[in-house]
Amino acid sequence: MAEAAYDFIADDLHPIDIVQNIATHYDWDFDRIADDQIAMMIDGSWTTYSLSLAWSEQDAVLRMICTFDMDPPADRLPALYDVLNRANDKGWNGAFTYWLEQKMMVFRYGLNLAGEASASAMQIDDIVGSAVMACERFYPAFQLVCWGDSDPAQAMLVAMEQAFGRA
């Protein structure tokens, strides 16, 4: 995601207020569910991702989940779990899980703000952008093992590594 120009001071804002300001900046659809929770939709190349961020005062954690629908055939679940583990092995920030009953792929991340730390707009923008990038990166691999009958190792070959530098 492009770096947002933040025209607000985030130091004194509630983390969910910061998320709302970022969603407004990017013109994302969002719904402020409660003082400590927001849900938004972000269009990706492959699908639309549903993100929910919630602030837990008790734990001092900003929790984020990014979901997209996935209803694989039952006989492909072992392959999906295999490729999901391979995807998690490639990333350090957040992790994928599959919610079978909801038929959703989930990317989860928690930003620990213990010790009265505060989240910056740049940090929150980064975790949202990283979640969408991870989903975009591995979405084709998940699809290939579920509906393309691909082997998990082979499906992971389509998961592009993040590029660094310039050409």
Secondary structure, DSSP 8 states (H G I E B T S, - for coil): -------S--TTS-HHHHHHHHHHHHT-EEEEEETTEEEEEEE-SSSEEEEEEEEETTTTEEEEEEEEE----GGGHHHHHHHHHHHHHH-SS-EEEEETTTTEEEEEEEEE-TTT----HHHHHHHHHHHHHHHHHHHHHHHHHHHS---HHHHGGGS-----S--
